């Protein structure tokens, strides 16, 4: 962890509200200014990582497409709630960026280890 590091905690499903899209927009804007950041997907937030999404069906942009651009923005690390990913049967191997599965305790430790934590 660098002293200026920021952890974005994403807890919302991709299309239930605007929270998921707002979180990704904020993270990408932050990363565009070359600020070090990490992402942590918790609970229903892991649904954002599910391939095959099509937001057009409900008149929204597809969040998964935005997530595919994370490697271009040099997002340092992507952490995923291990149990939530298993519960929702999300194939993290299909995601184009490297993800690290974490337990509840490890997620808590991540939050404690970052200077700033932004929850969405």
KEKE-3310 file (N, C-alpha, C; in steps of 0.2 Angstrom, whole numbers, plus 5000, padded with zeros to 4 digits):
npx = (5004:5003:5005:4995:4985:4969:4955:4942:4926:4914:4898:4886:4873:4874:4863:4853:4852:4859:4871:4882:4886:4890:4900:4910:4912:4918:4929:4936:4938:4946:4957:4962:4968:4980:4981:4984:4975:4964:4952:4938:4926:4912:4899:4883:4890:4899:4892:4894:4905:4901:4901:4894:4884:4870:4866:4858:4846:4838:4839:4851:4868:4881:4889:4899:4907:4913:4921:4930:4940:4948:4962:4968:4969:4978:4974:4978:4975:4963:4951:4940:4926:4926:4917:4904:4906:4907:4894:4886:4890:4901:4912:4927:4939:4936:4937:4946:4956:4968:4962:4960:4954:4946:4943:4931:4937:4950:4945:4941:4953:4960:4953:4956:4970:4971:4973:4962:4945:4932:4916:4903)
npy = (4994:5011:5027:5036:5028:5022:5014:5008:5002:4992:4988:4986:4979:4978:4984:4988:5000:5017:5017:5007:5010:5023:5022:5015:5024:5035:5028:5026:5039:5044:5035:5040:5051:5046:5042:5031:5016:5004:4991:4984:4971:4968:4957:4959:4966:4959:4954:4963:4959:4949:4940:4943:4952:4963:4978:4986:4980:4985:4998:5004:5008:4995:4989:4980:4982:4994:4989:4981:4990:4992:4987:4996:5008:5006:5001:4996:4984:4971:4966:4952:4947:4931:4922:4927:4928:4914:4910:4917:4911:4916:4916:4920:4918:4921:4935:4949:4955:4952:4945:4945:4934:4936:4933:4937:4942:4946:4956:4965:4968:4974:4986:4992:4994:5004:5021:5029:5025:5022:5020:5012)
npz = (5000:4996:5003:4998:4994:4988:4992:4983:4987:4981:4982:4976:4965:4947:4940:4948:4954:4952:4958:4956:4943:4945:4954:4947:4937:4945:4950:4938:4933:4944:4942:4930:4932:4937:4950:4963:4965:4971:4969:4977:4977:4984:4992:4983:4974:4967:4956:4946:4939:4931:4916:4900:4901:4897:4896:4888:4886:4897:4895:4898:4900:4898:4911:4913:4902:4904:4915:4908:4904:4914:4915:4906:4913:4923:4935:4951:4959:4960:4970:4976:4984:4990:4994:4990:4976:4974:4978:4968:4957:4949:4936:4938:4931:4918:4918:4911:4918:4932:4946:4964:4976:4991:5008:5021:5032:5027:5018:5027:5033:5022:5020:5032:5029:5020:5016:5012:5010:5000:4999:4989)
capx = (5000:5006:5002:4990:4981:4962:4951:4935:4922:4908:4893:4879:4873:4876:4858:4847:4852:4865:4877:4887:4889:4893:4907:4915:4914:4922:4936:4940:4940:4952:4963:4964:4973:4986:4980:4984:4968:4962:4944:4935:4919:4909:4892:4880:4894:4902:4888:4896:4910:4898:4901:4888:4879:4868:4862:4854:4839:4834:4840:4857:4875:4883:4894:4904:4911:4918:4926:4935:4945:4952:4969:4971:4969:4983:4971:4983:4973:4956:4949:4933:4923:4927:4910:4899:4908:4905:4887:4883:4893:4904:4918:4932:4944:4934:4938:4952:4961:4969:4958:4962:4949:4947:4938:4928:4943:4955:4942:4941:4960:4961:4950:4961:4977:4971:4972:4956:4941:4926:4911:4897)
capy = (5000:5017:5031:5039:5023:5023:5008:5008:4996:4991:4983:4986:4975:4982:4988:4989:5008:5020:5016:5003:5014:5029:5019:5013:5031:5038:5025:5027:5046:5044:5032:5044:5056:5043:5041:5024:5014:4997:4990:4978:4970:4964:4955:4959:4970:4954:4953:4968:4955:4943:4941:4942:4957:4968:4984:4989:4977:4989:5005:5006:5006:4989:4991:4975:4984:4998:4986:4978:4995:4993:4987:5002:5013:5004:5000:4992:4977:4970:4961:4950:4943:4924:4918:4930:4925:4907:4910:4919:4907:4920:4913:4925:4917:4925:4942:4950:4957:4948:4947:4941:4932:4937:4931:4943:4945:4949:4962:4970:4970:4978:4992:4995:4995:5009:5028:5031:5020:5025:5014:5013)
capz = (5000:4996:5008:4995:4991:4989:4990:4981:4989:4977:4985:4973:4959:4942:4937:4953:4955:4948:4962:4953:4937:4948:4957:4942:4934:4949:4950:4931:4933:4948:4939:4924:4935:4939:4957:4964:4968:4971:4969:4981:4975:4990:4991:4976:4970:4962:4950:4941:4936:4927:4909:4896:4903:4892:4899:4883:4887:4901:4893:4902:4898:4901:4916:4912:4897:4908:4919:4904:4903:4920:4914:4903:4918:4928:4942:4954:4961:4960:4975:4975:4990:4988:4995:4985:4969:4973:4979:4962:4952:4944:4933:4938:4926:4912:4918:4908:4923:4937:4952:4970:4980:4998:5013:5024:5036:5022:5015:5032:5033:5016:5022:5037:5026:5015:5019:5010:5008:4997:4998:4985)
cpx = (5004:5002:4995:4985:4974:4959:4944:4931:4915:4904:4887:4879:4873:4870:4852:4847:4858:4871:4883:4890:4893:4900:4912:4917:4919:4929:4940:4942:4947:4958:4966:4969:4979:4986:4980:4978:4968:4954:4943:4928:4917:4901:4889:4885:4898:4898:4890:4902:4907:4898:4895:4882:4877:4863:4857:4846:4835:4836:4846:4863:4877:4889:4900:4909:4916:4923:4932:4941:4949:4960:4972:4972:4974:4980:4975:4981:4966:4955:4942:4932:4922:4920:4905:4900:4906:4897:4883:4886:4897:4911:4923:4938:4943:4936:4945:4958:4962:4965:4961:4956:4951:4942:4936:4933:4948:4952:4942:4949:4962:4958:4954:4968:4977:4970:4965:4951:4934:4921:4905:4893)
cpy = (5006:5022:5035:5034:5024:5016:5009:5002:4996:4986:4982:4982:4980:4987:4989:4997:5011:5020:5013:5007:5020:5027:5018:5020:5034:5035:5026:5034:5047:5041:5036:5049:5053:5042:5033:5021:5007:4996:4983:4977:4965:4962:4955:4963:4965:4953:4958:4964:4949:4945:4940:4947:4961:4973:4987:4986:4981:4996:5008:5004:4999:4990:4986:4978:4990:4995:4983:4983:4996:4993:4993:5008:5012:5004:4994:4984:4977:4964:4959:4946:4936:4921:4921:4928:4918:4906:4912:4916:4911:4917:4919:4924:4920:4932:4944:4953:4952:4950:4942:4940:4933:4935:4938:4946:4949:4956:4967:4973:4975:4986:4996:4997:5001:5016:5030:5026:5023:5019:5016:5007)
cpz = (5000:5000:5005:4993:4993:4987:4989:4983:4985:4979:4981:4966:4953:4939:4942:4955:4951:4952:4959:4947:4940:4951:4952:4938:4938:4950:4943:4931:4938:4945:4933:4926:4938:4947:4958:4968:4967:4972:4973:4980:4981:4989:4984:4972:4965:4956:4944:4936:4931:4920:4906:4898:4897:4895:4895:4884:4892:4900:4897:4898:4901:4905:4915:4907:4900:4912:4915:4903:4909:4919:4911:4908:4924:4935:4945:4956:4962:4965:4975:4981:4987:4989:4991:4978:4968:4974:4972:4956:4947:4942:4933:4933:4919:4912:4916:4913:4929:4943:4958:4974:4987:5002:5017:5029:5032:5019:5021:5033:5028:5017:5027:5034:5021:5018:5018:5008:5006:4995:4994:4985)
residu = (UNK:UNK:UNK:UNK:UNK:UNK:UNK:UNK:UNK:UNK:UNK:UNK:UNK:UNK:UNK:UNK:UNK:UNK:UNK:UNK:UNK:UNK:UNK:UNK:UNK:UNK:UNK:UNK:UNK:UNK:UNK:UNK:UNK:UNK:UNK:UNK:UNK:UNK:UNK:UNK:UNK:UNK:UNK:UNK:UNK:UNK:UNK:UNK:UNK:UNK:UNK:UNK:UNK:UNK:UNK:UNK:UNK:UNK:UNK:UNK:UNK:UNK:UNK:UNK:UNK:UNK:UNK:UNK:UNK:UNK:UNK:UNK:UNK:UNK:UNK:UNK:UNK:UNK:UNK:UNK:UNK:UNK:UNK:UNK:UNK:UNK:UNK:UNK:UNK:UNK:UNK:UNK:UNK:UNK:UNK:UNK:UNK:UNK:UNK:UNK:UNK:UNK:UNK:UNK:UNK:UNK:UNK:UNK:UNK:UNK:UNK:UNK:UNK:UNK:UNK:UNK:UNK:UNK:UNK:UNK)
# end
